[in-house]
Amino acid sequence: MKILVTGGAGYIGSTLVPMLLEKGHEVTVLDTLSWGVNSLMHVANDTNLIIVQGDVIDRKLVAEVMIGQDAIIHLAAIVGYPACDSNPDSALATNVSGTKNIADLKSSNQILIFASTGSCYGAVDGICTEDTRLQPLSLYGKSKVEGEGIVRCVGGIVLRFATLFGLSPRMRLDLLVNDLTFKALNYKHIKLYEGGFRRTFLHVKDAARAFIFALENAKIMSGQAYNIGDEKLNMTKLQVVEVIQDILPDCDVTTVYSESDNDQRDYEVSYVKIFELGFQHTISIKQGIREMLKVFPFISIREKIKYFNV
Ligand SMILES: NC(=O)c1ccc[n+]([C@@H]2O[C@H](COP(=O)([O-])OP(=O)(O)OC[C@H]3O[C@@H](n4cnc5c(N)ncnc54)[C@H](O)[C@@H]3O)[C@@H](O)[C@H]2O)c1
């Protein structure tokens, strides 16, 4: 297939693009390259890869790169609540208007798959299924809810991801498991806020597999939203820290009650809908932590900020 991947140089994209190329697809990446192009260098010799530097807000450019594509995987976004809060106009332009450009220009035979997030749910008492009311707490979540609506109107597939973890060519250290692992290694100490908050996780390679799964099951998944993760990886923040401590026993934890986490997400997610279609995770949190610990000793505390979406 010919596949356009917006945001293809990012954390998910730089893991997904090599997998698509490996399967023989022709891939065009459209990305502002705000984190650079290094993440795609290892696949640049593949003749099936085209890299276009550009913005999803640029409707004319989007129209040009969408011509002849069989599928569009739309990852490009201002990602995470801190980055959206520090740049609200750009967040809305990218996450909403950029998504609208793609949806408006999609032809009826093109598959569209949109990367959404569990942040759309907010704080929920029961278990979130795809039918649970979306009550996002942040601008990031709100912009993704709008994006979802735009995509579903044109028959696109919405994948609502758990919080990802693990290594990727474009690394992110602002994701919870990655951040806690980095702190445990470097400071041998974790300050834990809201340890009882329930969160849900998935390895970045499994997230990339989910896009391929959606491409292969596009007919039945069209126009619908799916939670993407695995119930085996539904854990509280404290449980994540305990897994880290199993591997790094010299790391101690202080539970902080006097302050609260800016990220107030506390929710449990059902993955029955995607599980019943045949998708499950393959990489555990423990495996993800172990792989990161092979690399983290070579990233200094000073460099850490380079890997944060702010
Ligand atoms: N990583 C997670 O835990 C997670 C969880 C749920 C959903 N998602 C979603 O997955 C997608 C990718 O996230 P990520 O973790 O890879 O983030 P990322 O920040 O690493 O990647 C985003 C990419 O989009 C590009 N980009 C930003 N604005 C653009 C624009 N206007 N035009 C073109 N390119 C632009 C950036 O340069 C970057 O390469 C996002 O839509 C995000 O909302 C991520």
The ligand as an ORCA input file, in Angstrom:
! r2SCAN-3c Opt
* xyz 0 1
  N       3.032      8.699     23.149
  C       1.896      8.445     23.771
  O       1.874      7.954     24.936
  C       0.589      8.699     23.073
  C      -0.575      8.214     23.699
  C      -1.805      8.473     23.090
  C      -1.862      9.128     21.873
  N      -0.720      9.577     21.289
  C      -0.868     10.285     20.017
  O       0.042      9.732     19.070
  C       0.499     10.739     18.170
  C       2.018     10.758     18.119
  O       2.516     10.990     19.436
  P       4.062     10.845     19.777
  O       4.164     10.325     21.154
  O       4.735     10.140     18.665
  O       4.480     12.391     19.837
  P       5.748     13.157     19.189
  O       5.678     14.547     19.715
  O       6.986     12.368     19.418
  O       5.442     13.143     17.641
  C       4.619     14.073     16.997
  C       5.240     14.362     15.652
  O       4.370     15.256     14.962
  C       5.153     16.267     14.363
  N       4.318     17.456     14.242
  C       3.893     18.292     15.229
  N       3.128     19.262     14.730
  C       3.055     19.053     13.391
  C       2.404     19.718     12.330
  N       1.669     20.824     12.556
  N       2.548     19.225     11.080
  C       3.311     18.116     10.846
  N       3.957     17.456     11.815
  C       3.825     17.907     13.077
  C       6.342     16.482     15.296
  O       7.448     17.062     14.614
  C       6.610     15.050     15.765
  O       7.554     14.418     14.937
  C      -0.116     12.042     18.646
  O      -1.255     12.319     17.855
  C      -0.520     11.760     20.083
  O      -1.628     12.547     20.477
  C       0.509      9.381     21.860
*
